Amino acid sequence: MHRTVRALTWLMAAAAVASIALCAPATAKPRSAQPMTEVVVAATDLAGNRSEVRQRFTVGGAPPLVEILEPWDGSEAEEAAVTVRVAVTAFSPVASVEIGTGPAEEEGGGIWRAQV
């Protein structure tokens, strides 16, 4: 899967800054390729003076973020089997989620669950 970002721009209303533009022409490839993305940040003041910096980084190189939604930390289960729900946020498509010793089932929207 390839994703292309053409440009992202925003304007700030401030006394010293007329605008700031963030342009990111890039194509993100699957994690195995780990492409470099270059981001250009340009700032222009009210007098028309412009400054620009470039930064390169890898897209998809960060691991997924996991947040346990339930049960709450320190809570007490009334039954032996407990449903555990987690939210997973990732830069690349999620291949699998394991909760306890087995695979989790995707509910949708980045939410996964399993009985443990």
ChimeraX commands (.cxc) that place a marker at each C-alpha (Angstrom):
marker #1 position 0.00,0.00,0.00 radius 0.5
marker #1 position 1.34,3.47,-0.89 radius 0.5
marker #1 position 0.06,6.71,0.59 radius 0.5
marker #1 position 0.97,10.06,-0.94 radius 0.5
marker #1 position 0.83,13.38,0.87 radius 0.5
marker #1 position 0.91,16.31,-1.54 radius 0.5
marker #1 position 0.92,19.34,0.79 radius 0.5
marker #1 position -0.30,20.47,4.16 radius 0.5
marker #1 position -0.55,24.20,4.85 radius 0.5
marker #1 position -1.83,26.29,7.72 radius 0.5
marker #1 position -1.87,30.01,8.47 radius 0.5
marker #1 position -1.27,31.64,11.83 radius 0.5
marker #1 position -2.49,35.10,12.70 radius 0.5
marker #1 position 0.28,36.64,14.79 radius 0.5
marker #1 position 2.00,40.01,14.95 radius 0.5
marker #1 position 5.41,38.73,13.87 radius 0.5
marker #1 position 4.42,35.87,11.59 radius 0.5
marker #1 position 2.30,36.18,8.46 radius 0.5
marker #1 position 2.16,32.49,7.61 radius 0.5
marker #1 position 3.75,29.13,8.21 radius 0.5
marker #1 position 3.52,26.40,5.59 radius 0.5
marker #1 position 4.32,22.72,6.07 radius 0.5
marker #1 position 4.75,20.86,2.80 radius 0.5
marker #1 position 5.38,17.14,2.77 radius 0.5
marker #1 position 5.55,15.63,-0.70 radius 0.5
marker #1 position 6.18,11.99,0.12 radius 0.5
marker #1 position 5.15,8.42,-0.56 radius 0.5
marker #1 position 4.93,6.05,2.39 radius 0.5
marker #1 position 5.71,2.45,1.50 radius 0.5
marker #1 position 5.19,-0.65,3.62 radius 0.5
marker #1 position 7.18,-0.81,6.87 radius 0.5
marker #1 position 9.78,-3.20,5.45 radius 0.5
marker #1 position 11.01,-0.57,2.99 radius 0.5
marker #1 position 11.17,2.19,5.66 radius 0.5
marker #1 position 11.27,5.15,3.23 radius 0.5
marker #1 position 12.65,8.52,4.23 radius 0.5
marker #1 position 10.18,11.41,4.15 radius 0.5
marker #1 position 11.33,15.00,3.86 radius 0.5
marker #1 position 9.25,17.73,5.49 radius 0.5
marker #1 position 9.82,21.36,4.56 radius 0.5
marker #1 position 8.71,24.04,7.04 radius 0.5
marker #1 position 8.68,27.63,5.78 radius 0.5
marker #1 position 7.83,30.77,7.77 radius 0.5
marker #1 position 7.22,34.21,6.26 radius 0.5
marker #1 position 6.95,37.38,8.34 radius 0.5
marker #1 position 4.83,40.44,7.54 radius 0.5
marker #1 position 7.80,42.12,5.82 radius 0.5
marker #1 position 8.05,39.21,3.38 radius 0.5
marker #1 position 11.19,37.67,4.89 radius 0.5
marker #1 position 11.14,33.90,4.49 radius 0.5
marker #1 position 13.01,31.14,6.27 radius 0.5
marker #1 position 12.89,27.44,5.46 radius 0.5
marker #1 position 14.12,24.26,7.17 radius 0.5
marker #1 position 14.01,20.63,6.06 radius 0.5
marker #1 position 13.76,17.51,8.20 radius 0.5
marker #1 position 13.98,13.86,7.09 radius 0.5
marker #1 position 12.44,10.99,9.02 radius 0.5
marker #1 position 11.25,7.42,8.56 radius 0.5
marker #1 position 7.53,6.77,8.21 radius 0.5
marker #1 position 6.20,3.63,9.84 radius 0.5
marker #1 position 9.27,3.00,11.93 radius 0.5
marker #1 position 7.51,3.49,15.27 radius 0.5
marker #1 position 5.81,0.58,17.03 radius 0.5
marker #1 position 2.03,0.61,17.60 radius 0.5
marker #1 position 0.68,2.38,20.70 radius 0.5
marker #1 position -1.52,0.21,22.94 radius 0.5
marker #1 position -4.00,1.50,25.54 radius 0.5
marker #1 position -5.94,-0.92,27.77 radius 0.5
marker #1 position -9.58,0.20,27.85 radius 0.5
marker #1 position -10.94,-2.48,30.17 radius 0.5
marker #1 position -10.71,-3.89,32.72 radius 0.5
marker #1 position -9.44,-0.95,34.72 radius 0.5
marker #1 position -6.07,-1.28,36.41 radius 0.5
marker #1 position -6.55,-2.65,39.92 radius 0.5
marker #1 position -10.18,-3.69,39.35 radius 0.5
marker #1 position -11.54,-7.02,40.64 radius 0.5
marker #1 position -13.11,-9.60,38.31 radius 0.5
marker #1 position -16.29,-11.37,39.45 radius 0.5
marker #1 position -15.82,-14.27,37.00 radius 0.5
marker #1 position -12.89,-16.43,35.89 radius 0.5
marker #1 position -13.15,-15.29,32.24 radius 0.5
marker #1 position -12.64,-11.57,31.67 radius 0.5
marker #1 position -13.06,-9.57,28.47 radius 0.5
marker #1 position -10.04,-7.39,27.83 radius 0.5
marker #1 position -10.42,-4.49,25.36 radius 0.5
marker #1 position -7.54,-2.44,24.00 radius 0.5
marker #1 position -7.11,0.48,21.59 radius 0.5
marker #1 position -4.25,0.12,19.11 radius 0.5
marker #1 position -2.92,3.10,17.14 radius 0.5
marker #1 position -0.31,2.44,14.45 radius 0.5
marker #1 position 1.36,4.23,11.55 radius 0.5
marker #1 position 1.17,1.05,9.45 radius 0.5
marker #1 position -1.68,-1.47,9.17 radius 0.5
marker #1 position -1.91,-3.69,12.26 radius 0.5
marker #1 position -1.02,-7.30,11.43 radius 0.5
marker #1 position -2.13,-8.85,14.71 radius 0.5
marker #1 position -2.88,-8.16,18.37 radius 0.5
marker #1 position -2.39,-10.68,21.15 radius 0.5
marker #1 position -4.00,-10.36,24.56 radius 0.5
marker #1 position -2.80,-12.81,27.18 radius 0.5
marker #1 position -1.70,-15.95,25.36 radius 0.5
marker #1 position -3.97,-15.76,22.33 radius 0.5
marker #1 position -5.03,-13.63,19.38 radius 0.5
marker #1 position -7.44,-10.74,19.84 radius 0.5
marker #1 position -10.50,-10.07,17.69 radius 0.5
marker #1 position -10.86,-6.67,16.01 radius 0.5
marker #1 position -14.05,-4.77,16.87 radius 0.5
marker #1 position -13.26,-1.94,14.45 radius 0.5
marker #1 position -11.85,1.55,14.73 radius 0.5
marker #1 position -8.62,0.28,16.25 radius 0.5
marker #1 position -10.39,-1.51,19.13 radius 0.5
marker #1 position -9.49,-5.16,19.84 radius 0.5
marker #1 position -10.82,-7.64,22.43 radius 0.5
marker #1 position -10.20,-11.12,23.83 radius 0.5
marker #1 position -11.38,-13.33,26.68 radius 0.5
marker #1 position -8.66,-14.21,29.17 radius 0.5
marker link #1:1,2 radius 0.2
marker link #1:2,3 radius 0.2
marker link #1:3,4 radius 0.2
marker link #1:4,5 radius 0.2
marker link #1:5,6 radius 0.2
marker link #1:6,7 radius 0.2
marker link #1:7,8 radius 0.2
marker link #1:8,9 radius 0.2
marker link #1:9,10 radius 0.2
marker link #1:10,11 radius 0.2
marker link #1:11,12 radius 0.2
marker link #1:12,13 radius 0.2
marker link #1:13,14 radius 0.2
marker link #1:14,15 radius 0.2
marker link #1:15,16 radius 0.2
marker link #1:16,17 radius 0.2
marker link #1:17,18 radius 0.2
marker link #1:18,19 radius 0.2
marker link #1:19,20 radius 0.2
marker link #1:20,21 radius 0.2
marker link #1:21,22 radius 0.2
marker link #1:22,23 radius 0.2
marker link #1:23,24 radius 0.2
marker link #1:24,25 radius 0.2
marker link #1:25,26 radius 0.2
marker link #1:26,27 radius 0.2
marker link #1:27,28 radius 0.2
marker link #1:28,29 radius 0.2
marker link #1:29,30 radius 0.2
marker link #1:30,31 radius 0.2
marker link #1:31,32 radius 0.2
marker link #1:32,33 radius 0.2
marker link #1:33,34 radius 0.2
marker link #1:34,35 radius 0.2
marker link #1:35,36 radius 0.2
marker link #1:36,37 radius 0.2
marker link #1:37,38 radius 0.2
marker link #1:38,39 radius 0.2
marker link #1:39,40 radius 0.2
marker link #1:40,41 radius 0.2
marker link #1:41,42 radius 0.2
marker link #1:42,43 radius 0.2
marker link #1:43,44 radius 0.2
marker link #1:44,45 radius 0.2
marker link #1:45,46 radius 0.2
marker link #1:46,47 radius 0.2
marker link #1:47,48 radius 0.2
marker link #1:48,49 radius 0.2
marker link #1:49,50 radius 0.2
marker link #1:50,51 radius 0.2
marker link #1:51,52 radius 0.2
marker link #1:52,53 radius 0.2
marker link #1:53,54 radius 0.2
marker link #1:54,55 radius 0.2
marker link #1:55,56 radius 0.2
marker link #1:56,57 radius 0.2
marker link #1:57,58 radius 0.2
marker link #1:58,59 radius 0.2
marker link #1:59,60 radius 0.2
marker link #1:60,61 radius 0.2
marker link #1:61,62 radius 0.2
marker link #1:62,63 radius 0.2
marker link #1:63,64 radius 0.2
marker link #1:64,65 radius 0.2
marker link #1:65,66 radius 0.2
marker link #1:66,67 radius 0.2
marker link #1:67,68 radius 0.2
marker link #1:68,69 radius 0.2
marker link #1:69,70 radius 0.2
marker link #1:70,71 radius 0.2
marker link #1:71,72 radius 0.2
marker link #1:72,73 radius 0.2
marker link #1:73,74 radius 0.2
marker link #1:74,75 radius 0.2
marker link #1:75,76 radius 0.2
marker link #1:76,77 radius 0.2
marker link #1:77,78 radius 0.2
marker link #1:78,79 radius 0.2
marker link #1:79,80 radius 0.2
marker link #1:80,81 radius 0.2
marker link #1:81,82 radius 0.2
marker link #1:82,83 radius 0.2
marker link #1:83,84 radius 0.2
marker link #1:84,85 radius 0.2
marker link #1:85,86 radius 0.2
marker link #1:86,87 radius 0.2
marker link #1:87,88 radius 0.2
marker link #1:88,89 radius 0.2
marker link #1:89,90 radius 0.2
marker link #1:90,91 radius 0.2
marker link #1:91,92 radius 0.2
marker link #1:92,93 radius 0.2
marker link #1:93,94 radius 0.2
marker link #1:94,95 radius 0.2
marker link #1:95,96 radius 0.2
marker link #1:96,97 radius 0.2
marker link #1:97,98 radius 0.2
marker link #1:98,99 radius 0.2
marker link #1:99,100 radius 0.2
marker link #1:100,101 radius 0.2
marker link #1:101,102 radius 0.2
marker link #1:102,103 radius 0.2
marker link #1:103,104 radius 0.2
marker link #1:104,105 radius 0.2
marker link #1:105,106 radius 0.2
marker link #1:106,107 radius 0.2
marker link #1:107,108 radius 0.2
marker link #1:108,109 radius 0.2
marker link #1:109,110 radius 0.2
marker link #1:110,111 radius 0.2
marker link #1:111,112 radius 0.2
marker link #1:112,113 radius 0.2
marker link #1:113,114 radius 0.2
marker link #1:114,115 radius 0.2
marker link #1:115,116 radius 0.2
view
